[in-house]
Amino acid sequence: MTSAVVRYQAALLLLSYRWVPPVLLYAAVMGIGVAGGDPLLSSFAWAAAAIMPAAVWLTRVAVTVEPAAARHTASAAVGPGRAHLAGLLVALTLTCLLAAICTGALAAGTDHVAHHATHGVGRGEALAAGAMAQFVTILAGVAIGALTNRPVLRRAAYAVPLAALLTLAALVTPGSPAARVLKVLTDAATNDEITLPTTQLAVTAGVFVVAIALTCRIAARVEHD
């Protein structure tokens, strides 16, 4: 039953075309920041930063696109918590698909891993680090989107500015997992080694799970009240 709701939420989102603006914005940011032949590691750093606001925006679209009457019907079928979870999973899946397409395009567009040809980081290591970095920022973005939209915050006047502020803070605050993975990639582009951001991924995954569980629980309680 849950998989059916996920398919329903995905169809609803895709047919609404509200996913188009965040995808176009992401494509524009990538087009501005990355040129053909740029080193792979620095391109991945830009991609990881660019995908995070896209994840936040797509999450907002996913949890607000459903009309109230349809949302009540889905909630009655599988429960409000699971219905809300389905929308979040659709946002996560769509953002990951977007990042995967970008990763493939970046990998195909350059033969250079870093800024100098004798770099010690292999292409496989660079691809792994880039994919992990993007997944870190995607998880962070979906978590921010979940915590700053329905059912936690219902008014766009509060939700949108807060989401933008949290996204910026996550990307620029030293020590945050998102900022850390960006630094790992940019440093690796000029150094001869790279450490895969496994710690940052684990921390972000934990925060993501807590955020999703919390918002789904709130959704269940709000619908029942």
Backbone as CSV, one residue per row, in Angstrom:
resi,resn,N_x,N_y,N_z,CA_x,CA_y,CA_z,C_x,C_y,C_z
1,MET,0.830,-1.206,0.000,0.000,0.000,0.000,0.866,1.259,0.000
2,THR,1.972,1.223,0.778,2.853,2.396,0.830,3.485,2.665,-0.529
3,SER,3.899,1.609,-1.245,4.495,1.796,-2.566,3.497,2.415,-3.528
4,ALA,2.223,2.075,-3.386,1.200,2.681,-4.239,1.079,4.169,-3.955
5,VAL,1.172,4.546,-2.685,1.106,5.969,-2.331,2.335,6.705,-2.848
6,VAL,3.495,6.065,-2.811,4.704,6.684,-3.357,4.529,6.934,-4.854
7,ARG,4.002,5.946,-5.575,3.763,6.131,-7.014,2.739,7.236,-7.261
8,TYR,1.731,7.281,-6.424,0.721,8.339,-6.550,1.345,9.717,-6.315
9,GLN,2.159,9.829,-5.281,2.808,11.110,-4.986,3.762,11.514,-6.109
10,ALA,4.471,10.533,-6.660,5.395,10.830,-7.758,4.635,11.320,-8.985
11,ALA,3.520,10.651,-9.314,2.721,11.073,-10.464,2.141,12.460,-10.244
12,LEU,1.687,12.716,-9.028,1.113,14.018,-8.705,2.157,15.123,-8.864
13,LEU,3.351,14.861,-8.380,4.419,15.856,-8.476,4.821,16.101,-9.924
14,LEU,5.028,15.037,-10.678,5.483,15.180,-12.054,4.436,15.866,-12.929
15,LEU,3.176,15.525,-12.732,2.114,16.115,-13.549,1.821,17.562,-13.179
16,SER,2.238,17.976,-11.990,2.021,19.361,-11.581,2.996,20.320,-12.252
17,TYR,4.137,19.808,-12.692,5.206,20.590,-13.305,5.809,21.617,-12.346
18,ARG,5.498,21.504,-11.065,6.110,22.415,-10.096,7.560,22.045,-9.813
19,TRP,7.993,20.884,-10.320,9.388,20.482,-10.178,10.276,21.204,-11.192
20,VAL,9.669,21.803,-12.201,10.459,22.404,-13.280,11.315,23.580,-12.788
21,PRO,10.771,24.551,-12.036,11.616,25.681,-11.608,12.859,25.277,-10.820
22,PRO,12.764,24.398,-9.779,14.012,24.039,-9.089,15.000,23.298,-9.981
23,VAL,14.500,22.487,-10.903,15.412,21.778,-11.809,16.087,22.755,-12.757
24,LEU,15.331,23.715,-13.283,15.919,24.717,-14.174,16.936,25.584,-13.441
25,LEU,16.620,25.941,-12.198,17.569,26.727,-11.411,18.858,25.946,-11.186
26,TYR,18.717,24.672,-10.856,19.896,23.821,-10.659,20.720,23.736,-11.938
27,ALA,20.049,23.530,-13.072,20.760,23.446,-14.348,21.469,24.757,-14.661
28,ALA,20.818,25.885,-14.353,21.436,27.183,-14.620,22.667,27.397,-13.749
29,VAL,22.559,27.041,-12.463,23.702,27.190,-11.558,24.860,26.310,-12.006
30,MET,24.560,25.097,-12.437,25.616,24.208,-12.926,26.234,24.763,-14.209
31,GLY,25.402,25.318,-15.079,25.925,25.872,-16.320,26.820,27.079,-16.084
32,ILE,26.495,27.863,-15.061,27.312,29.035,-14.738,28.629,28.638,-14.067
33,GLY,28.574,27.641,-13.176,29.735,27.331,-12.343,30.689,26.297,-12.888
34,VAL,30.246,25.515,-13.869,31.084,24.428,-14.382,31.221,24.565,-15.884
35,ALA,32.451,24.506,-16.364,32.722,24.552,-17.796,33.325,23.232,-18.236
36,GLY,33.174,22.908,-19.499,33.737,21.681,-20.033,35.239,21.636,-19.838
37,GLY,35.734,20.516,-19.326,37.161,20.361,-19.089,37.611,20.778,-17.719
38,ASP,36.712,21.327,-16.889,37.087,21.673,-15.516,37.464,20.414,-14.741
39,PRO,38.376,20.522,-13.777,38.751,19.350,-12.974,37.532,18.721,-12.307
40,LEU,37.529,17.400,-12.249,36.376,16.661,-11.747,36.075,16.986,-10.290
41,LEU,37.096,17.072,-9.465,36.882,17.294,-8.032,36.258,18.654,-7.746
42,SER,36.765,19.701,-8.377,36.195,21.023,-8.156,34.789,21.112,-8.739
43,SER,34.534,20.416,-9.845,33.188,20.382,-10.410,32.215,19.687,-9.467
44,PHE,32.673,18.618,-8.824,31.820,17.917,-7.862,31.522,18.790,-6.646
45,ALA,32.490,19.595,-6.229,32.246,20.500,-5.107,31.145,21.496,-5.459
46,TRP,31.197,22.047,-6.654,30.156,22.974,-7.089,28.806,22.255,-7.182
47,ALA,28.823,21.042,-7.726,27.579,20.282,-7.874,26.954,19.961,-6.521
48,ALA,27.784,19.609,-5.549,27.268,19.294,-4.211,26.632,20.512,-3.567
49,ALA,27.232,21.683,-3.784,26.642,22.908,-3.240,25.353,23.262,-3.965
50,ALA,25.321,23.052,-5.282,24.151,23.447,-6.070,22.946,22.553,-5.824
51,ILE,23.170,21.276,-5.543,22.056,20.342,-5.401,21.311,20.543,-4.089
52,MET,21.940,21.162,-3.098,21.291,21.288,-1.793,20.057,22.196,-1.829
53,PRO,20.145,23.427,-2.356,18.916,24.221,-2.452,17.870,23.593,-3.356
54,ALA,18.309,22.865,-4.381,17.350,22.153,-5.228,16.605,21.101,-4.420
55,ALA,17.319,20.406,-3.529,16.680,19.396,-2.681,15.671,20.040,-1.733
56,VAL,16.035,21.190,-1.169,15.112,21.898,-0.273,13.848,22.300,-1.018
57,TRP,14.019,22.853,-2.199,12.879,23.334,-2.980,12.001,22.170,-3.440
58,LEU,12.611,21.099,-3.929,11.840,19.942,-4.378,11.079,19.296,-3.223
59,THR,11.656,19.330,-2.032,10.953,18.801,-0.866,9.727,19.649,-0.551
60,ARG,9.875,20.945,-0.634,8.716,21.824,-0.417,7.611,21.523,-1.439
61,VAL,8.006,21.366,-2.690,7.022,21.057,-3.723,6.324,19.730,-3.411
62,ALA,7.101,18.728,-3.010,6.546,17.391,-2.787,5.540,17.350,-1.642
63,VAL,5.769,18.146,-0.605,4.879,18.072,0.568,3.745,19.087,0.511
64,THR,3.732,19.968,-0.498,2.667,20.963,-0.603,1.845,20.837,-1.878
65,VAL,2.242,19.956,-2.799,1.573,19.887,-4.097,0.205,19.230,-4.005
66,GLU,-0.009,18.371,-3.021,-1.244,17.605,-2.944,-2.394,18.452,-2.397
67,PRO,-3.537,18.501,-3.078,-4.707,19.215,-2.542,-5.152,18.611,-1.212
68,ALA,-5.767,19.436,-0.386,-6.149,18.991,0.952,-7.073,17.780,0.913
69,ALA,-8.058,17.784,0.014,-9.007,16.664,-0.054,-8.294,15.369,-0.434
70,ALA,-7.377,15.449,-1.403,-6.629,14.260,-1.804,-5.698,13.794,-0.695
71,ARG,-5.130,14.745,0.046,-4.251,14.377,1.147,-5.013,13.625,2.229
72,HIS,-6.219,14.055,2.523,-7.029,13.365,3.523,-7.379,11.954,3.068
73,THR,-7.610,11.788,1.756,-7.917,10.467,1.227,-6.720,9.531,1.354
74,ALA,-5.537,10.030,1.010,-4.321,9.218,1.128,-4.036,8.898,2.589
75,SER,-4.268,9.862,3.456,-4.041,9.644,4.882,-4.981,8.578,5.429
76,ALA,-6.216,8.582,4.951,-7.170,7.579,5.398,-6.780,6.184,4.918
77,ALA,-6.111,6.120,3.765,-5.754,4.826,3.191,-4.554,4.190,3.887
78,VAL,-3.520,4.961,4.155,-2.287,4.389,4.704,-1.857,5.030,6.018
79,GLY,-2.567,6.051,6.455,-2.158,6.775,7.651,-1.445,8.058,7.266
80,PRO,-1.659,9.136,8.008,-1.048,10.427,7.645,0.474,10.427,7.697
81,GLY,1.056,9.670,8.622,2.512,9.627,8.700,3.126,8.984,7.472
82,ARG,2.552,7.864,7.043,3.070,7.187,5.848,2.801,7.991,4.580
83,ALA,1.661,8.645,4.521,1.371,9.476,3.360,2.382,10.610,3.237
84,HIS,2.727,11.217,4.373,3.729,12.289,4.353,5.106,11.726,3.999
85,LEU,5.438,10.562,4.540,6.716,9.922,4.222,6.846,9.661,2.725
86,ALA,5.752,9.279,2.089,5.791,9.005,0.654,6.213,10.236,-0.129
87,GLY,5.680,11.403,0.250,6.080,12.629,-0.431,7.549,12.954,-0.241
88,LEU,8.057,12.728,0.957,9.469,12.981,1.224,10.362,12.024,0.444
89,LEU,9.939,10.772,0.323,10.721,9.796,-0.447,10.746,10.159,-1.929
90,VAL,9.645,10.694,-2.428,9.623,11.135,-3.822,10.611,12.282,-4.029
91,ALA,10.631,13.230,-3.099,11.578,14.348,-3.197,13.013,13.848,-3.163
92,LEU,13.291,12.926,-2.256,14.648,12.371,-2.149,15.045,11.646,-3.424
93,THR,14.133,10.836,-3.958,14.428,10.067,-5.169,14.662,10.971,-6.366
94,LEU,13.817,11.972,-6.537,13.958,12.879,-7.675,15.269,13.655,-7.595
95,THR,15.633,14.095,-6.401,16.886,14.842,-6.249,18.090,13.947,-6.506
96,CYS,18.042,12.717,-6.022,19.141,11.770,-6.282,19.272,11.479,-7.772
97,LEU,18.140,11.353,-8.463,18.182,11.133,-9.911,18.822,12.315,-10.617
98,LEU,18.478,13.516,-10.181,19.069,14.720,-10.760,20.580,14.742,-10.548
99,ALA,21.014,14.388,-9.336,22.446,14.365,-9.035,23.163,13.277,-9.829
100,ALA,22.511,12.135,-10.017,23.131,11.051,-10.773,23.354,11.459,-12.229
101,ILE,22.374,12.136,-12.809,22.528,12.622,-14.183,23.684,13.613,-14.265
102,CYS,23.755,14.506,-13.284,24.834,15.490,-13.254,26.191,14.815,-13.103
103,THR,26.264,13.817,-12.217,27.528,13.109,-12.002,28.012,12.443,-13.285
104,GLY,27.091,11.801,-13.991,27.460,11.173,-15.261,27.938,12.188,-16.285
105,ALA,27.251,13.329,-16.350,27.649,14.361,-17.303,29.025,14.939,-16.972
106,LEU,29.278,15.167,-15.687,30.575,15.697,-15.284,31.689,14.697,-15.559
107,ALA,31.430,13.434,-15.264,32.449,12.402,-15.497,32.768,12.254,-16.981
108,ALA,31.739,12.400,-17.818,31.958,12.269,-19.255,32.573,13.523,-19.868
109,GLY,32.474,14.644,-19.172,32.896,15.909,-19.750,34.340,16.296,-19.514
110,THR,35.062,15.516,-18.711,36.456,15.879,-18.442,37.294,14.638,-18.185
111,ASP,38.557,14.723,-18.544,39.516,13.662,-18.247,40.417,14.040,-17.076
112,HIS,40.266,15.266,-16.572,41.137,15.762,-15.519,40.464,15.587,-14.162
113,VAL,41.143,14.925,-13.243,40.608,14.751,-11.901,40.834,16.008,-11.072
114,ALA,42.008,16.613,-11.214,42.362,17.777,-10.405,43.046,18.819,-11.280
115,HIS,43.674,19.799,-10.637,44.231,20.925,-11.363,45.559,20.614,-12.041
116,HIS,46.201,19.522,-11.683,47.461,19.184,-12.351,47.458,17.706,-12.703
117,ALA,48.102,17.385,-13.783,48.001,16.055,-14.378,48.601,14.956,-13.514
118,THR,49.552,15.274,-12.662,50.232,14.257,-11.854,49.549,14.049,-10.507
119,HIS,48.285,14.384,-10.431,47.555,14.280,-9.165,47.472,12.837,-8.697
120,GLY,47.553,12.646,-7.368,47.576,11.299,-6.821,46.223,10.669,-6.586
121,VAL,45.136,11.402,-6.763,43.791,10.864,-6.550,43.304,10.217,-7.835
122,GLY,42.883,8.952,-7.727,42.395,8.235,-8.890,41.003,8.683,-9.294
123,ARG,40.621,8.357,-10.513,39.309,8.745,-11.023,38.194,8.058,-10.228
124,GLY,38.401,6.811,-9.863,37.400,6.104,-9.071,37.188,6.736,-7.712
125,GLU,38.292,7.133,-7.071,38.186,7.819,-5.774,37.455,9.144,-5.906
126,ALA,37.748,9.864,-6.987,37.091,11.156,-7.201,35.594,10.973,-7.412
127,LEU,35.210,9.967,-8.190,33.792,9.712,-8.426,33.082,9.322,-7.132
128,ALA,33.728,8.476,-6.334,33.132,8.054,-5.066,32.969,9.240,-4.123
129,ALA,34.008,10.063,-4.015,33.940,11.222,-3.134,32.882,12.216,-3.607
130,GLY,32.805,12.432,-4.911,31.809,13.348,-5.450,30.391,12.867,-5.213
131,ALA,30.164,11.574,-5.432,28.832,11.017,-5.203,28.443,11.091,-3.733
132,MET,29.382,10.773,-2.846,29.093,10.832,-1.413,28.828,12.261,-0.961
133,ALA,29.607,13.211,-1.482,29.414,14.615,-1.103,28.036,15.103,-1.528
134,GLN,27.636,14.746,-2.730,26.316,15.157,-3.193,25.213,14.504,-2.369
135,PHE,25.414,13.252,-1.971,24.404,12.579,-1.160,24.290,13.236,0.210
136,VAL,25.418,13.687,0.747,25.390,14.403,2.024,24.542,15.665,1.911
137,THR,24.773,16.465,0.885,24.028,17.715,0.755,22.569,17.456,0.376
138,ILE,22.300,16.370,-0.343,20.911,16.017,-0.655,20.157,15.652,0.621
139,LEU,20.748,14.788,1.442,20.100,14.410,2.698,19.859,15.628,3.582
140,ALA,20.853,16.503,3.650,20.695,17.722,4.448,19.592,18.603,3.882
141,GLY,19.539,18.716,2.562,18.527,19.541,1.930,17.115,19.016,2.144
142,VAL,16.934,17.713,2.004,15.605,17.133,2.225,15.204,17.276,3.692
143,ALA,16.162,17.101,4.605,15.865,17.277,6.029,15.433,18.713,6.324
144,ILE,16.131,19.688,5.755,15.752,21.091,5.947,14.374,21.348,5.356
145,GLY,14.139,20.828,4.152,12.837,21.006,3.530,11.717,20.389,4.348
146,ALA,11.980,19.227,4.945,10.959,18.567,5.762,10.646,19.359,7.016
147,LEU,11.665,19.947,7.622,11.481,20.660,8.892,10.940,22.076,8.732
148,THR,10.958,22.603,7.522,10.534,23.991,7.317,9.265,24.094,6.477
149,ASN,8.537,23.000,6.324,7.304,23.022,5.548,6.217,22.263,6.302
150,ARG,5.077,22.087,5.666,3.987,21.330,6.248,4.472,19.943,6.658
151,PRO,4.118,19.475,7.849,3.186,20.036,8.822,3.848,20.889,9.906
152,VAL,5.170,21.073,9.836,5.863,21.840,10.882,5.554,23.324,10.731
153,LEU,5.771,23.854,9.545,5.449,25.253,9.236,4.515,25.266,8.036
154,ARG,3.386,25.906,8.182,2.386,25.892,7.115,2.388,27.179,6.289
155,ARG,2.906,28.256,6.822,2.881,29.532,6.114,4.177,29.757,5.355
156,ALA,4.047,30.006,4.043,5.226,30.217,3.201,6.025,31.431,3.646
157,ALA,5.371,32.422,4.250,6.069,33.622,4.695,7.137,33.305,5.734
158,TYR,6.941,32.226,6.475,7.940,31.789,7.452,8.814,30.670,6.888
159,ALA,8.183,29.752,6.166,8.877,28.549,5.726,9.994,28.840,4.733
160,VAL,9.712,29.663,3.736,10.695,29.894,2.671,11.940,30.632,3.177
161,PRO,11.795,31.767,3.899,13.003,32.429,4.403,13.813,31.562,5.366
162,LEU,13.109,30.807,6.222,13.831,29.956,7.164,14.585,28.855,6.442
163,ALA,13.957,28.269,5.430,14.633,27.230,4.651,15.867,27.777,3.949
164,ALA,15.739,28.978,3.385,16.883,29.596,2.705,18.009,29.889,3.692
165,LEU,17.658,30.384,4.871,18.659,30.702,5.891,19.376,29.437,6.368
166,LEU,18.628,28.381,6.624,19.233,27.129,7.086,20.118,26.506,6.011
167,THR,19.689,26.608,4.767,20.503,26.069,3.667,21.827,26.803,3.559
168,LEU,21.763,28.125,3.594,22.994,28.921,3.533,23.899,28.616,4.717
169,ALA,23.308,28.528,5.908,24.105,28.245,7.105,24.779,26.887,7.003
170,ALA,24.058,25.888,6.489,24.635,24.545,6.368,25.800,24.510,5.391
171,LEU,25.740,25.352,4.360,26.787,25.347,3.344,28.026,26.138,3.745
172,VAL,27.878,27.135,4.617,29.014,28.013,4.911,29.518,27.903,6.346
173,THR,28.769,27.274,7.233,29.210,27.177,8.621,30.334,26.160,8.754
174,PRO,31.506,26.571,9.208,32.610,25.612,9.373,32.228,24.488,10.335
175,GLY,32.537,23.280,9.950,32.233,22.138,10.796,30.942,21.437,10.466
176,SER,30.024,22.098,9.732,28.801,21.409,9.339,29.148,20.348,8.299
177,PRO,28.421,19.236,8.272,28.752,18.167,7.307,28.763,18.649,5.861
178,ALA,27.806,19.496,5.496,27.753,19.976,4.116,28.977,20.830,3.779
179,ALA,29.320,21.749,4.670,30.497,22.585,4.435,31.769,21.754,4.429
180,ARG,31.799,20.741,5.266,32.996,19.897,5.358,33.239,19.113,4.076
181,VAL,32.175,18.561,3.466,32.389,17.780,2.245,32.816,18.682,1.093
182,LEU,32.339,19.908,1.078,32.792,20.842,0.051,34.283,21.134,0.209
183,LYS,34.718,21.286,1.444,36.136,21.550,1.704,36.987,20.336,1.337
184,VAL,36.478,19.150,1.615,37.210,17.928,1.264,37.475,17.881,-0.240
185,LEU,36.460,18.214,-1.033,36.617,18.147,-2.490,37.521,19.252,-3.013
186,THR,37.341,20.469,-2.517,38.174,21.567,-3.004,39.640,21.388,-2.584
187,ASP,39.860,20.885,-1.381,41.234,20.619,-0.953,41.865,19.511,-1.784
188,ALA,41.081,18.483,-2.072,41.608,17.350,-2.842,41.968,17.751,-4.269
189,ALA,41.321,18.797,-4.773,41.614,19.243,-6.134,43.023,19.804,-6.264
190,THR,43.617,20.215,-5.140,44.971,20.767,-5.186,45.984,19.905,-4.446
191,ASN,45.517,18.953,-3.646,46.420,18.074,-2.907,46.535,16.723,-3.607
192,ASP,47.354,15.847,-3.061,47.587,14.545,-3.676,46.854,13.403,-2.981
193,GLU,45.883,13.715,-2.152,45.130,12.661,-1.485,43.734,13.159,-1.139
194,ILE,42.850,12.205,-0.899,41.486,12.546,-0.531,40.987,11.536,0.493
195,THR,40.234,12.026,1.458,39.602,11.166,2.447,38.107,11.141,2.160
196,LEU,37.579,9.976,1.900,36.150,9.876,1.605,35.333,10.382,2.799
197,PRO,34.322,11.185,2.561,33.571,11.821,3.663,32.572,10.869,4.327
198,THR,33.063,9.750,4.833,32.171,8.769,5.452,31.580,9.278,6.764
199,THR,32.384,9.999,7.543,31.878,10.533,8.812,30.769,11.539,8.570
200,GLN,30.973,12.452,7.638,29.952,13.445,7.328,28.685,12.776,6.806
201,LEU,28.843,11.724,6.009,27.680,11.010,5.490,26.908,10.344,6.622
202,ALA,27.613,9.724,7.556,26.950,9.052,8.675,26.200,10.052,9.554
203,VAL,26.846,11.187,9.846,26.197,12.205,10.679,24.959,12.753,9.990
204,THR,25.089,13.079,8.707,23.954,13.640,7.975,22.830,12.630,7.851
205,ALA,23.168,11.369,7.632,22.135,10.339,7.539,21.365,10.220,8.853
206,GLY,22.083,10.332,9.980,21.415,10.290,11.273,20.473,11.463,11.468
207,VAL,20.929,12.657,11.103,20.074,13.844,11.203,18.870,13.709,10.282
208,PHE,19.094,13.181,9.104,18.014,12.987,8.133,16.933,12.058,8.691
209,VAL,17.351,10.934,9.239,16.388,9.975,9.784,15.575,10.601,10.916
210,VAL,16.245,11.335,11.803,15.545,11.987,12.911,14.554,13.026,12.392
211,ALA,14.980,13.828,11.417,14.107,14.868,10.879,12.879,14.273,10.200
212,ILE,13.083,13.218,9.418,11.958,12.591,8.713,11.010,11.944,9.710
213,ALA,11.559,11.242,10.694,10.716,10.598,11.705,9.910,11.637,12.477
214,LEU,10.538,12.749,12.808,9.855,13.797,13.566,8.715,14.405,12.759
215,THR,8.969,14.748,11.506,7.926,15.380,10.699,6.785,14.413,10.407
216,CYS,7.085,13.145,10.208,6.020,12.164,9.981,5.178,11.975,11.236
217,ARG,5.815,12.014,12.378,5.070,11.902,13.640,4.170,13.124,13.840
218,ILE,4.705,14.307,13.531,3.893,15.518,13.630,2.715,15.454,12.662
219,ALA,2.972,14.976,11.447,1.899,14.841,10.462,0.801,13.921,10.968
220,ALA,1.193,12.794,11.595,0.207,11.863,12.124,-0.633,12.500,13.235
221,ARG,0.015,13.256,14.088,-0.711,13.866,15.203,-1.627,14.990,14.740
222,VAL,-1.154,15.783,13.776,-1.961,16.898,13.279,-3.212,16.380,12.581
223,GLU,-3.054,15.312,11.784,-4.209,14.766,11.077,-5.233,14.156,12.035
224,HIS,-4.746,13.600,13.130,-5.658,12.949,14.074,-6.368,13.963,14.960
225,ASP,-5.742,15.145,15.160,-6.345,16.142,16.057,-7.567,16.815,15.405
